[in-house]
Amino acid sequence: MSKTFTLQEAEKLIPRLEKWLGQAIDAKNEAVEAERQLQTVTAHIQMMGGVELELTQVVRQKHAKVRAVKLLQEAMKEIEEAGCLVKDLDIGLVDFPAKLNDQQVYLCWKLGEEHIEFWHHPHEGFAGRKPITTEFGGGLGSGPPN
């Protein structure tokens, strides 16, 4: 893990993360919908014995899926290059690698939260989230970097 965040650094990244996560979630939903429509067309073709091939619809859905997957990959790359770890794209759960008393921990943030309010050890995950109080300089990005 190359990047380690202070609470202040992680907080400053939230606006960009909101944008990237929004793009990733939208792209994922578009890819899932395009795949669903492709499966519907495929099922229809199989049911009709292949006699009514709707080639333009199949091509359009394949292109939509490829485009959506590319957008998803680009958004995820931006997040990864920023040093963040997406833990659950569906709910927008992101961890920021950090240090606490020379131990690796994660600052934990979820899309829609105004501030980073929780942290956890790597082995604990989301269920082990603890509220940030003074461990990282006062909590909610208000204190000095750790």
C-alpha positions as CSV (number, residue, x, y, z in Angstrom):
1,M,0.0,0.0,0.0
2,S,1.8,3.1,-1.2
3,K,-0.5,6.0,-0.1
4,T,-1.2,6.7,3.6
5,F,-3.8,9.5,4.3
6,T,-4.1,11.9,7.2
7,L,-7.7,12.6,8.2
8,Q,-7.4,16.1,6.6
9,E,-6.1,14.7,3.3
10,A,-8.9,12.1,3.1
11,E,-11.5,14.8,3.9
12,K,-10.2,17.0,1.1
13,L,-10.7,14.1,-1.3
14,I,-14.4,13.6,-0.6
15,P,-15.7,16.0,-3.3
16,R,-13.7,14.2,-6.0
17,L,-14.6,10.8,-4.6
18,E,-18.3,11.7,-4.7
19,K,-17.9,12.6,-8.4
20,W,-16.0,9.4,-9.3
21,L,-18.3,7.1,-7.3
22,G,-21.3,8.7,-8.9
23,Q,-19.8,8.0,-12.3
24,A,-18.8,4.5,-11.4
25,I,-22.2,3.6,-9.9
26,D,-24.0,5.1,-13.0
27,A,-21.8,3.2,-15.4
28,K,-22.2,0.0,-13.4
29,N,-26.0,0.4,-13.5
30,E,-25.8,1.1,-17.3
31,A,-23.7,-2.0,-17.9
32,V,-26.0,-4.2,-15.9
33,E,-29.1,-2.9,-17.8
34,A,-27.4,-3.4,-21.1
35,E,-26.5,-7.0,-20.1
36,R,-30.1,-7.6,-19.0
37,Q,-31.4,-6.3,-22.4
38,L,-28.8,-8.5,-24.2
39,Q,-30.0,-11.5,-22.3
40,T,-33.6,-10.6,-23.2
41,V,-32.8,-10.4,-26.9
42,T,-30.8,-13.6,-26.7
43,A,-33.6,-15.4,-25.1
44,H,-36.0,-14.1,-27.7
45,I,-33.7,-15.3,-30.5
46,Q,-33.4,-18.7,-28.9
47,M,-37.2,-19.0,-28.4
48,M,-37.8,-18.0,-32.1
49,G,-35.2,-20.5,-33.3
50,G,-32.9,-17.7,-34.5
51,V,-35.2,-16.7,-37.3
52,E,-35.8,-13.2,-36.1
53,L,-32.4,-11.9,-35.5
54,E,-32.5,-8.2,-34.3
55,L,-28.9,-7.5,-35.2
56,T,-29.1,-3.7,-34.7
57,Q,-30.6,-4.1,-31.2
58,V,-27.9,-6.6,-30.2
59,V,-25.1,-4.4,-31.6
60,R,-26.5,-1.4,-29.9
61,Q,-26.7,-3.2,-26.5
62,K,-23.2,-4.6,-26.8
63,H,-21.8,-1.1,-27.6
64,A,-23.7,0.3,-24.6
65,K,-22.3,-2.3,-22.3
66,V,-18.8,-1.8,-23.6
67,R,-19.1,1.9,-23.2
68,A,-20.5,1.6,-19.7
69,V,-17.8,-0.9,-18.6
70,K,-15.1,1.5,-20.0
71,L,-16.5,4.4,-18.0
72,L,-16.7,2.2,-14.9
73,Q,-13.1,1.2,-15.3
74,E,-12.0,4.8,-15.8
75,A,-13.8,6.0,-12.6
76,M,-12.4,3.1,-10.6
77,K,-8.9,3.9,-11.9
78,E,-9.2,7.5,-10.7
79,I,-10.2,6.3,-7.3
80,E,-7.4,3.7,-7.1
81,E,-4.8,6.2,-8.3
82,A,-5.9,8.6,-5.6
83,G,-4.9,5.8,-3.1
84,C,-8.4,4.9,-2.0
85,L,-9.9,1.4,-1.7
86,V,-13.5,0.8,-2.9
87,K,-15.0,-1.7,-0.5
88,D,-18.6,-1.7,-1.8
89,L,-19.4,0.1,-5.0
90,D,-23.2,-0.4,-4.6
91,I,-23.3,1.7,-1.4
92,G,-20.2,3.8,-2.1
93,L,-18.1,2.5,0.7
94,V,-14.4,3.6,0.6
95,D,-11.4,3.1,2.9
96,F,-8.5,5.4,3.1
97,P,-5.2,3.7,4.3
98,A,-4.0,5.6,7.4
99,K,-1.6,5.1,10.4
100,L,-2.6,5.1,14.0
101,N,0.2,4.6,16.5
102,D,2.4,3.2,13.8
103,Q,-0.3,0.6,12.9
104,Q,-2.0,0.3,9.5
105,V,-5.7,1.3,9.8
106,Y,-8.4,2.5,7.5
107,L,-10.4,5.7,7.6
108,C,-13.9,4.6,6.5
109,W,-16.3,6.7,4.5
110,K,-19.6,6.0,2.8
111,L,-21.1,8.0,-0.1
112,G,-23.6,10.5,1.3
113,E,-21.7,11.1,4.6
114,E,-20.5,14.6,4.9
115,H,-17.3,13.7,6.8
116,I,-15.2,10.7,7.6
117,E,-16.5,9.7,11.0
118,F,-15.2,6.1,11.4
119,W,-12.1,4.1,11.2
120,H,-11.2,0.4,11.6
121,H,-8.3,-2.1,11.6
122,P,-7.7,-4.0,8.4
123,H,-9.0,-7.3,9.8
124,E,-12.2,-5.7,11.1
125,G,-13.9,-4.3,8.1
126,F,-17.1,-2.3,8.0
127,A,-18.6,-4.2,11.0
128,G,-15.6,-3.1,13.2
129,R,-16.0,0.6,12.4
130,K,-15.2,2.8,15.4
131,P,-16.2,6.5,15.7
132,I,-13.3,8.9,15.2
133,T,-12.9,10.9,18.4
134,T,-9.4,12.2,19.0
135,E,-7.3,9.4,17.5
136,F,-6.7,11.3,14.3
137,G,-6.5,14.9,15.6
138,G,-9.9,15.7,16.9
139,G,-12.2,13.9,14.5
140,L,-14.2,15.1,11.4
141,G,-11.1,16.6,9.8
142,S,-10.9,19.4,12.4
143,G,-7.5,18.6,13.9
144,P,-3.9,18.4,12.8
145,P,-2.7,15.7,10.5
146,N,-1.6,12.4,12.2
